[in-house]
């Protein structure tokens, strides 16, 4: 039984979570109070509740995804708590919202009805992005935030899910046409020009995101999800290859016209030219990661905060949370986290492979690729593998929008896997 | 559609593998370089978050303490300019010197012995704090030495050792500086290479010993049995011709008929040139080594702050392996010929003679105690070398008493105690000579040994160092 397996998987997760919260509390007890321990208990309780819910709504769903998510989000909140207890309280509130939405989607059960509303969802997604571009506030040069009173949301995170659902539906119904070669472009087999429309539109949209939001990361993410899903739908390498070339052209163009992109790339190439100025963030990130060594400084013992409580790395709890984890948990802990992300992706792709209908397959593959790509973009950025671009680390970074959106994605993956099992039993 | 999904997963695996590779690269391969990057303030601030141990004098008065500001500890020096060359400084910008550097592990509580206690305290929720160093320095003696050097207005150094243990009672280098004002005065402190206030003359300066070196020559002469204190000499001209080279007495005074003890007390160069010639290079080098030259004295200061004494050629230590010209050997016997010694080394020689031939390992730290006050390390006086036997030491002591009673050290006479000493002057190009005083007191039961070096002495006699040394010795004896 899948749910019993899930329950067994929760055992090590709960042990790790409790140890984690206790050690954060022990090392920082002079600055923080015993409420960290109640966070630990709250966490365990919430996830067990979700486990029970799954027993009723999706008993055959994948037994690994929820425990992996629990561990990732626990590591995140633990780290956020260690950095700033107030933010941990906010993040916990968002976790409740996320889990609420998660439960709601599970109760809907038939996610395939979404296929009927893909254009509406697609338009919603694009509208969210457009709204951000028009009404958004700029943070560090990037326009990613919408402000409602005291609350800030990142519509891009929700748009990511909406666009993925849209693409799953659209590509599913057009995949045969897209896969048919009607002409050749410099010897490359091409589908009919009119079906190239979406490809060009997506490229245009990504590029517009880049130019208008000033954000390389979000742009890369959307275009990457699109290419991956098109590839899955058509089984033609032509799409990712042409898409990749288009993206490179766009990136080079952006590098020459957009100062922010130019600067980001220059910092990536030569962070040591100005380690106290432009290169400060990445230099400090590398110092933190390096300081972790094999086993880390221990939770709460890293050099993350100044005497005033300010973080040494700007945006530590959001974009750079992995650097903090790498410092305090070392190569062992950080590698474990990378493996958890890989496992999550693996389960996602496996659910896609197991699906028997195009929409489910594309949706699962789209979610898994988006998850993989987003993780790669931010981790690669903080480690100086690729140019740094501000984007959240799924389930771990501080930030409500990202957390809630990712729980939606998780609910969808679980529902798809539940349906796969039911279909398998039926046949 | 499953083939492209599998391929996407392979791409994902490759992407994550590159992340893992990059992570390992930073955390393992590059970790050391990142830690040492000058822009990485991790180490400095990590140490600033620890309350450093205090550095105290023998009476527990503070030399180095802490000031807390924004959760960070900054070093303060309540001792001011009293002993900055011993404590050194610990500064975010300028780094560390002295004991602040060499005993940083104890002061920050990272030394193994201290760490044991710290883990327990972490569990008990106590704040981490470094271990305190209690030094052997006696504030009155240290103050007297500094004031004396200041009052004559010359650069120089004084080292006072406890004869029985080798404990450093005073270590002064003048001009001194106030480490509290390090940042404000940094440029000025580094502007004058002659005064060089940051330089610890007591252990870092190597200067020609001049006649004070005759202690070693005489020790060799007596211990080998080649000469006795009453060995007879005759000096008719006040100068001597050695292999075509003329060696003069001070002011070329002829001394007439005399014995070795007279030659020692009056510092007769012509006689010592003959003694050196007779002993030969091998014996002289052997006794230099017996007295600890050519080796770094095992003091607790950082290695590069304790110079090695010996014969130097072109800035490098030159041992006995090269055959010297006989005239060079004669010059060496009277303390010239590129010999270079530190005040610490000379004080150690006096200490050994006063201690019946046993040279103690000099030490600055009496006890190290953790923040509970538990002593985790206690000085354990050890014999470092035994250059001569007690009878030679006794004979030398007699000659040193004579030096004070009727020889070059007469200004060290005092009714309060009997001082035994040897003086020396060594010419320095472009300025007055270096004046040396090396001795101990009381002569009959030696308690304190001293070496004084005064740079740019006003006359050839080197007399300027003598009353200074006397007063410091009296201060040490509490007289």
Interface residues (C-beta under 8 A of the other chain):
Chain A: X29 X30 X228 X231 X232 X233 X235 X275 X276 X283 X286 X287 X289 X290 X291 X292 X293 X294 X303 X306 X307 X308 X326 X330 X331 X334 X335 X338 X341 X342 X345 X346 X349 X352 X353 X358 X361 X362 X365 X368 X369 X372 X375 X376 X379 X380 X383 X384 X385
Chain B: X1 X2 X3 X4 X5 X6 X7 X8 X9 X12 X13 X15 X16 X18 X19 X20 X22 X23 X24 X26 X27 X28 X30 X31 X33 X34 X35 X37 X39 X40 X42 X45 X46 X70 X71 X72 X125
